[in-house]
Amino acid sequence: MLAYVVRRLLLIVPTLLAILTINFIIIQAAPGGPIDRLIADLKGEAAGALSRVSGQASDFGGGAESGAGERSSGSGDTRASQGLDPEFIAELEREFGFDQPLHIRYFSMLGDYLSFDFGESYFQDRSVIELVVDKMPVSISLGLWTTLLTYLISIPLGIRKAVRDGEPFDVWTSGVLIVGYAIPNFLFAVLLIVVFAGGSYLDWFPLRGLVSDDWESLSWPMKIVDYFWHLALPLLAMAVSMFTALTMLTKNSFLEEINKQYVVTARAKGLEEGRVLYGHVFRNAMLIVIAGFPSAFIRILFTGALLIEVIFSLDGLGLLGFEAALNRDYPVMFGTLYIFTLIGLLLNLVSDITYTLVDPRIDFERREG
C-alpha cells in the first residue's frame, strides 16, 4: 500500500501541471483582462464625475456642458485620447506583469506556486492566501455540515428503502426524493427566504450572514444557537438536492448485497435481521458510498455553495472565485484553482485508503501489477 500511495502522490505533480497549463491557455485566450477592467472602471468614474459636473453647470445656463461637448468631439477612439495616458497604461502593464512575454509569465507562475506563493489580488490589496484563509471558514461550515446532514439522513433512509423495497414507504419516499432532486438548490433557497426569512410569510430565520452582528457579546451556548440559526436555511437549500443520489445509491448497494448467497446463508442460520444487515451487508454495501464521500464534499464545498453563498450573502470561497472570474483577478483565480485541485487530489487518495480500511481484501498494488 505504501508504494501505491507514493505513486499517487507523485502523480499529483503532472496532474496539477496539466490543469494549470490548460486553464492558463484558456484564460489568456479569453477576451478582456484585469487592465481592461481597471480602465473600464476608471472611465466609468470619469464619466460619472463629468456627468455630475455637467449637471451642475446646466443649472447656470449650460455653458460648461457645451464646452465639454466641444472638447470630447475632437477625441479619437484610442484609450489615450479618451483620457488615459499611454505611459499610465504601460505602467499598469508593468505593475501587473503583462509587459513580459507569455511563456515568461507562465514559468514565473509555476515557480511561485512550487513555494505556495500565490501573489496578491489585483483589486483587493491582499494576498491570495489571506483571502482564502479568510473565506475558508464559511465554505467549510457549509460543506462539512451539508455533507454530514446528507449522509446522516440518506444512509438510514436508503437502508430502510432497501429493506422495504416495493412497499408504499419505498414508493412515496422515492416520489419525495425525485421532487427534491428536480428543484434547483438556488430556487429552493429563494422559496425558503420567501416563506421563512421575512419574504412574504414567516420571519423565523435571518436573511444574511453566518452569525449575528452581536455574536461576540453572546455567551457560548447562545453563540452555537445563533450559528446554527443562521446556517439552517442555507444547509437545507444545499442538502435537499443531495439526498436523492446518495439515498438511491445506498438502497441499490444494499439490494445488490441482500440478494447474494452469503446473506441467504446467514438468514438460514437463524441470525437476527439487524445483525445480518449491519454485521454483514453494511460493510460491503458501504464501499461505494464511502468512495463517493471525497468527491461529494469537494462538489459541495467548492461548487455547490456558489449560488447559496450569493443568495444568503455568505462571504465564502464560492463567492470569492465567482468575483475573481468576473473581475479577471488572475492571482485569485489560479491560486484558488491550485489549492482546490490539490485538496481534491489528496481527498481522492484518502478515499482509496479508506477503501482498504473498510475492506482489507482490496489491494490496489496487486490490481496495478
Summary of the structure (lengths in Angstrom):
residues: 369
radius of gyration: 27.9
end to end distance: 12.2
largest distance: 102.2
contacts: 1072
relative contact order: 0.12
helix: 76%
strand: 1%
